[in-house]
């Protein structure tokens, strides 16, 4: 293609952006950047009845968080604006009139009651070439009757006039050529006088043409509409500059059939929206990937592989690597099953790859909420020790709280299993050994303590797990001598003494 690649992501501000919409935007972004093209945000707000306050801001904030920057948008501007369809009314009217003037569209005055009556009369009624001459429109009314209705401000719609018996081919970059006969298409409404706005079908075609969009990359739910859009391009005389289409596979439920929905997330406990959303009407709060502790890089990596594969075993990709590797040839034609456990795995991998200092930046506010005061250097050492045990930053507290607050109670199961009648005496011996250590390094501790256990023929599992219980409060945590080094000799001994005093002797 000789033209500069230009793609658009065009959501409707009718509520929170679905994670499937984010994937669509990501594929648009990858394709554009791979071809040194432009990535455009356009807000399709022609459905005034469904507009939700705050939804547009939510969309922009999502991509700010993900680090996917638009080259043109309502916020950023650009030479092809405005980028909100509600601000482009005058533009659409011009093209509606053009279609009417050339006989490619007509005005219909049918009331909802008249349409309902016709649906009762004709099974599977469709407003098309076979029925339109039975209806109340500018094709059946005289010019004078039509004008009189317009002059009296009667509500009307404009319908595209689809001629029957013509093969329409959609050349799809994922699915190949898709051909349907125009006889199956209805005369879709393209403009409503009630709100003086076009419907999606006309608005998206006009905008894509005027904004010089070269590729329309969208979800497969729009594939049935694609022949109509091709017909509109032809009707407007824009066939030669028509964009190429790519219809992406649906995101499917983790289990069962059908596409991914909010109910699946509610039921299985994972977000289906990128950011937390509070419904402005009900106050209901829906969880988001950001607030659930996902890193934006992990979300991007995870979404990229839902419906596309690189053809290799590689799973971890930087954004730059995704841009280089992406292709429609390796996009699936069938739906992609949403694996939320895989999303957690990706986040774990990205946490491991994130510099400790950066994780500390994210962890410090959590510590502040817990009223914990600790040096940044100490927190960094803690994070380095436990980060391989978490999937999310907000799990760091659960895995490391004992580094900041000494245990006040002890896990009953571990007590029953490991705190034996002889344990208090063994722990006193251990205290004595620790007190005499000048070198409190992990290596020296391990060497001396393991020799003490062997020499006394103590039960290794019982001794070491009782030691861990005293330090942590339960049987979890990283290597025990990593814990003791961070706690320091004084605190380690203090916790052993407290456990001896606190944990009741087992019933013998």
N, C-alpha and C positions, 0 to 999 in steps of 0.2 A: 504494500500500500504506500502510495506517494505522500498521502496526507499525514500530518503529525497525529500520533495516537492520542485520542482524547476519550476518556471514559467518565461515567458519572455514577454516583450512588445517590439514589433518589427515594428516600424514605418518606412516609407520611407521618406527621406529628399527631398520631392518634393514641399514643400511649408509650410505654417504655419500648426501647428497641430490643427485639428478640435476638438471641445469640446467633440464630441462623442469618439474620440480616447483617450482623457483624462479619460473618464469614463471607457473604456476598461482597461486602465492601472490601474486605481483605483481598479477595481474588481480583477485584477491579484494581486495587492499589498495586498488587504484584505485577499484573500485566502492564499497567501504565508505566511503572518505573523500569521494568525490563526493557521497554521500548523508548525510554526517555520521553515519555508522554505526560499528559496532564490528568490529574485525579480531581474530580469536581463533586462537590456536595450541592444537591438541589433539593429543596424542600417541596414536596408535592402535597400542598395543602388545599387542593380544590374541593375536598369533601368537608365543607364548613360545618356540617352537622356533627362530625366525629372529631373535630379539633380538640385537643387536650392541652390546657395551659402547662407550660414547662417542658413539653415533650421535645421541642426543637432544641432547647438548651441542653437537655439530657443527651440528645444525639451528638451535639458538638463536644460535650464533656467526655463522652465515651471515647471519641477518637483522639482527644487531647491526652487522655489517660493511656491509651494504647500506643501513642506516638506515631499515629498515621496521619500525616499532615495533608490537608487539602490544598491544591493549587488555586482553586477558586471556590468560594462559598458565600452564603449570606453574611457571615462574619468577616471574611477576608475581602470580599468583593471580587471584581474581575471585569474584563472587557465585554463579557456576554451576559451580564446581569440584566434585570434583577434575578436572584437565585431562589426566590419564593414564588410559586405559581400564582398565589393570590395577588401578587404585585404585577402580574403580566396580563391582566384582563384585556386591555386594549389590543395587545398583540394577538391574542386568540381570536377576538372578534373579527379581525382582518381576514384571518384564514377561514373562519366559519363562512364569512360572506363570499370569499373566493370559491369555496366548494358549492355554495348555493348558486352562485352566478353561472358556474359551468355545469350545473345539473348533477353534480356528484353527491349532493345532499339535499334534503328537503325538510320542511317544517311540519311538525306533527302536533296537533292540538288535542289528542285523545286524553280524556280525563282518567284518573285512576279507576273510576267506576266503569267507564267504557272498556278499558283494558281488562278488568276483572270479568266483565260480561263476556268478552270475546274468548278469554281463557276457558270459561265454562262451556262455551259453544263449540270450540275447536279443541280436541284433545292435543296435548303437547304443542299448544299454540306458540308460534314464533313470528315476530314482526319482521317479515322479509318479503322477497319478491312475490311469494305465493299469497300473501295476505295483505300487503300494504294498500292495495287498491280497494280493500273493503273498509279501510280506516279513514279517520278524519284528519287529513293532512293536505299539504299544498299540491300533492299529485292528484287528489280526487276533488279538491275544491277549486273553484275558479280563482283567478288572480284577484278579482274584486272581493270575493269572500275571504280569501286569505288576508288581504290588506285590511279589511274591516276588522277581523279578529285581532290583528296586530295593533291597529289603531285603538281598539277598545282595551288594550293591555291584557288580553287573555294570556294565561300562562301557556308556554309551549316548550317543546324541545326540538333540537335539530338532530336528525338521524342521517347517518352515512347511507348512501344508496349503493348497495352491493348487487351487482349484476350476477345472475345465476349462471352455472355451467362453465365457469372459468377455473382452471387449475392455478392455484397459488402455491409457490414454492418458497419455503423458508430455508435458507442455507445456514445451518447451525454448526458452529465450530466444534461442538461436542457430539451432537447427534447426527451430523451429516444433513443431507437434504430431506426435508419434511414437506410433502406435498399434500394439500387438501383441496377439494373442490369448493368453490365459492357458494354453491347451493346450500351448504350446511351452515353458512354464516347468517346471522340475523343483522338487521339494519340497526346497529348499535347507536345509542344516544351519544352524541359527541358534544352537546351543549345544552344547558338548561337556563331558561329565562328567569327562573325563580331566584337564583343567586348570581346570575350573569357570569357563570363560570363554565368552562368546558369540563367534560369528564376526563378521567385519566387517559383514555385512549387517544384523544386528540391532543391534549396538553403535552403528553410525553413525546409524541411524534414531532409536534411543532418545536418543542424545546430542544429535542435531540438534533433536529436539523439546524436550527438557528445557533445552537451552541457548538455546532460542528463536531458532534459526537461521532466517533468512528466505530466504536464497538459497544454494544449494549449487552452487558453481562449481568444476568439476573436469575432469580430462582425459577425452577421448572414450572411452578404454578402459573407463570406467565406464558408458557409455551402455547396453550390453546388460543391465547390472544394474539400471538405473533402473526398469523395469516391476516388478521384484520389490520394490524399495524402496517404490514407490507402493502395491503390494499390502500390504506391511507397515504402512504408514501407515493404510490402510483397515482392516486387521485389528485394529489397536490403537485404532481410533476417533479417529484424529488427522487425518482427511482435510481438515478445514476449516482447520487450521493448518499444512498441509504446505508446505515451502519450495518456491520456484521453482527450477528446474534450469537450468544452463547448462553444456553439455559442450564443452570447448575442443578445437580441432584438435590433432592430434599434431605434435610436432617431428620432421621427416623427415631422413634422411641427407642430407649435402651433395650426394651423387651416388648414383645407383641408386635402389632402392626400399626401403621399410621405415622403421621409426622410428629415430631417433638413438640410438646405443649407444656405450659406452665404447670398443669396438673401432674405431669410426669416428675417435674422438679420437686413439687410439694410432696409427692408420694415417696420419692426415693432420696430426697434430701440433698439436692444440688441446685444451683441457680440456673435459670434459663435467660437471665438478663445480665448484661455486662456490669451495670452499676445498680446499687439499691434504688428502688423506686417506691415513692409514697403516692398512692392514688389520691389525687386532689379532692375527689368527691367523697370517698369512703374512709380515707385515712389509712387504708390497708397498706402494709409495707411488704414489698417483695425483695428477696435477697438478691445481691449482685455478686459477680465474680470479684470485683475490687474489694468490697467489704468482707467477703468470705476469705480473703487472704491470698488470692491468686496474684501472681506477678504478671504484668502485662505481656512480657516476652513469652511466658509459658502459655498464656491464652492464645496468642498469635500462632505459636508453633502447633498447639493442639488443633486449632481450627483449620489451619492450612492442610492438615492431613486428613480432614473429614471430607472425603470426596475427591481427593487428589493424592497420588503417590509419586515419589520421585523415581521409581523403578530401581531403587537400591535398598539396602538394609538401613541406611541412615534414617534416624528419627529426630535427632536434635539439630535444629537449623537456626542460625541467626537470621534476622530479617534480610540481610544482604544475600545470604545463601538461598533463601526462599525466592527472592527476586530473580536470581540467576537460574534457578532450577525449574521454576513454575512453567507449566505448559498445559494447554487445553487437551492435547493428545493423551495426557495421562489422567484426565478427569474422568470419573466414573459416570456412566449413563444411568446407573441405578442409585437408589437412595443410600445415604451413608448413615449407619447406625451410630447413635450418640453414646459413646463409652465414657461415662463420667469418672469411672475409676482410672481410666487412662489420663484424664485431665489432672487428677490428683498426682499421678505418676510424673507427668510433665512438670508440675509445679515443684515436686520434690527435687527433680533433676536440676531445675533452675535455681532453687534455693541453694543446693550444693555448689553450683557454679557462681553464685552471687558473692562478691567480696564481703568478708565479715563486717567491715566497716559500714557497708550499705545496709546489711541486715540489722546492725546495731541501731542505725538511724530509724529503722522501722520498729524496732523492739523497745526503744527508750520510752515512747509514749505509753506503752503497755505497763512498763515498770512504774512510771509516774502515776498511772491510775491505781496501781497497787501500793502506792505510797512507799516505794522502795527507793532508797538513796544508795547509789553505787557509782564508783568511778567508771568512766568510759573504757579505760584499759581493762578493768576487771570484767565488765559486761562483754567486751570483745573476746576475752579468753573463754568465757562461759559459752557464748554463741558458737565459737569454733569447736567446742567439745560436744555440743548436743545437736548441731544443725542437721547431722545425718539421720537424726531420729524423728524429724518432723516433715510434714507435707506443706505446712503453712506457717507463716511468721507468728500468727496468734497461738500456735501450739508450743512455741518456745517457752512460754511461762509454765505450762504443765510439765514440760520436760526439764525445767531448770529452777523451779521455785525454791528448791532446797538449798541452792547456792546463795540465796538471798535471805531466806527465813528458815531457821532451824525447825525441824519437825516437832509438833506438839502432841501428835498421836502416831500410832504405828499400825501398819496394815495387819489386821487380825489373822489373815490366812498365812502370811509369812511368819508371824509370831508363832503360830501353832506348829508350823513345819520346821522352823529353824532355831527358835529360841528354846534350847533345851535346859535341863536342870544344871548342867555344867557350864552353860554359856556365860553367866555373870562372872565366874572365876576366870574363864578364858579371856573375856574382854578386859578384866583387870590386868591380866598378864600382858595383854596387847598394849594397854595404856602405858605400862612400865617400859615396854620395848620402845614405843613411840617417843616417850619422854627422854630416853637416852640417845636418840638419833640426832647427830649433828648435821648430817646430810639428809634432807627431807625430799630429795628428788624421787620421782616415781620409780626409777630403776633401783635405787638403793632400798626404798621401802619394800618393793616386791621381793628383792633378794633376801632381805633379813626376815620378813614375815613368812615367806614360803618355807625358809629353813626352819623357823620356829615351829611351824605346823608339822613339818616332816619329822623333826627331831622328837616331838611329843606324840606323834602318831594320832593327831587330832583329825576329825572328819573335815576335809577341806571345804566341802559345800556348806556345811553347817556354820563353820567359823566365818567364812568370807561373806555368806549371806546375812549372818547376824551383824557383821561389821557394816555391811551396806544398809541394813535395816536401821541401824543406829544413826547413820549419816543422812540417809534419804527419807526414812519413814516408811519405805516399802521396798520391794525387790526389783527396782528398775534403775536405769541410769547407765552412763558410759562406763569405761574402765575405772575400777574403783580407785586406782592410784592417781588417775587424772582428777578425780573428785577431791581426794585428800590434799593433793598439791595446791589446788585452787583454794580450798577451805583454809589451808595452813595448819601447822601443827597444833596450835592452841585451840582452834575451833574444833578440829577433829577429835582431840582428847575431851573437850567439853561435851561434845555430842555423845561420845561413848559413855561418859559418866552419867549423863542425863538418862540414857537408855537403860543403864543398869538400875538406876533409881526408879524409873517410871514403869518399865515393862514387868508385869507380875511374873513371879516364878511359876513354871508350869506345874500342873497337878501331876504328881508322880503316882 
